[in-house]
Amino acid sequence: MSITLFALMLGVFCLGTAEIVISGLLPVVAADLSISVPDAGLLVTGYALGVTIVGPFVTLLTTKVPRKTLILGLMAPFILGNIGAVLASDYQMLMAARIFTALSHGTFVAVAFSLAVTLSPPNKQGSAMAKIALGFNLANALGAPLGTFIGQNLGWRATFVAIIVIAAISVALIAIFMPSNLPRSEQAMPRAMRREISVLRHPNVVSAVLITVLAQGAVFTASTYVVPLLMDVSLFSPSAVSALLVVFGIGAVIGNFVGGRLADGHVMRGITIVLSSLVMVLVVFWMTSIVPLLSAITLFFFGAVGFSIIPSLQTRIQSVAVAAPTLALSVNVSAFNLGNGLGAWLGGAVIDLGFGVRSVPVAAAALAAVSLAATVLVWGLNRRVPSSPIVAEDRCTTARSGDV
């Protein structure tokens, strides 16, 4: 891996860790700020909404900015937002810092993937994108567990200090090693913005985004409150929970690779298989959460199944929006984060309504079932009227309609 790709991957790792690590710190943050755990869970929702609402607009408005300048500039609000989190004296200040941190998330990820392709030879572009995606996998397998461990032992603010330090290293590596004379992005060409916006109105793109929101929402409904579940229902100690989050992360990494294989075969079939498995795993998690050993085993499978959906969802939206590559990536990141926010809110609502944290996996399973139903419906409609990728008026592209 080149130093530039490593630096971009490190940046994605920081963004991914900053977003999800708060889930492992909910009890600590809630106790320190004198708020409820569901209210602390809304810190996940706030970040996700920041990415969802602002991300696509930032992407559209920065298409003409040189890529190196843009990628460095996008790290500024991220670092400043995390500094704000460290200095936050109350819940409102922390929420504001979280939202500000999220402003550059979607565009940074989209541009990082785009740069990975630009900086790699044609026969290495797929592996280059996989290296960038590795940042998110490592955020689950390494960043979240380590961040939780640091927060439990040194205070939750120390976790954000660690993220700031790693982000600064990423910025330094990008500034030193990324070439400045990168080719002009295709999205900076005339009519590119209008073309990309028009593509996003197509029913296939809309349905792909909707399925992403629902599926990711199901995953985050359970994963946001997995630490309170493990501590209050499975009765694990805080130190044991940190180790179990590593198990969860390992499952997520394995699931990502397995999900990629499913996406290579047939996208809609892969989504259907994973969502069916997710419904079953979440129901099993509800059943086994009262038995510590079985709960730990189920946690691994939840990580594997929950994160195996990501490659198929990404492939789906890219396959139906080939004329809007950068904006589609940014919108897809927003869709994932909207799902994150939806899940965090739903899990908190279940707890606030008095059902208890043990009922959260059941609510997640219900949302996964809704996503599964939507997927089956869209797949059935596409099989009756085969669809093809949406291409720009000035571009010729061919693809197998059965794959989308």
Secondary structure, DSSP 8 states (H G I E B T S, - for coil): --HHHHHHHHHHHHHHHHHHHHHHTHHHHHHHHT--HHHHHHHHHHHHHHHHHHHHHHHHHTTTS-HHHHHHHHHHHHHHHHHHHHH--SHHHHHHHHHHHHTTHHHHHHHHHHHHHHTS-GGGHHHHHHHHHHHHHHIIIIIHHHHHHHHHHH-HHHHHHHHHHHHHHHHHHHHHHS-S-----GGGSTTHHHHHHHHTTSHHHHHHHHHHHHHHHHHHHHHHTHHHHHHHTS---HHHHHHHHHHHHHHHHHHHHHHHHHHHH-HHHHHHHHHHHHHHHHHHHHHHTTSHHHHHHHHHHHHHHHHHHHHHHHHHHHHH-TT-HHHHHHHHHHHHHHHHHHHHHHHHHHHHTTS-GGGHHHHHHHHHHHHHHHHHHHHHHHHHS-------TT------GGG-
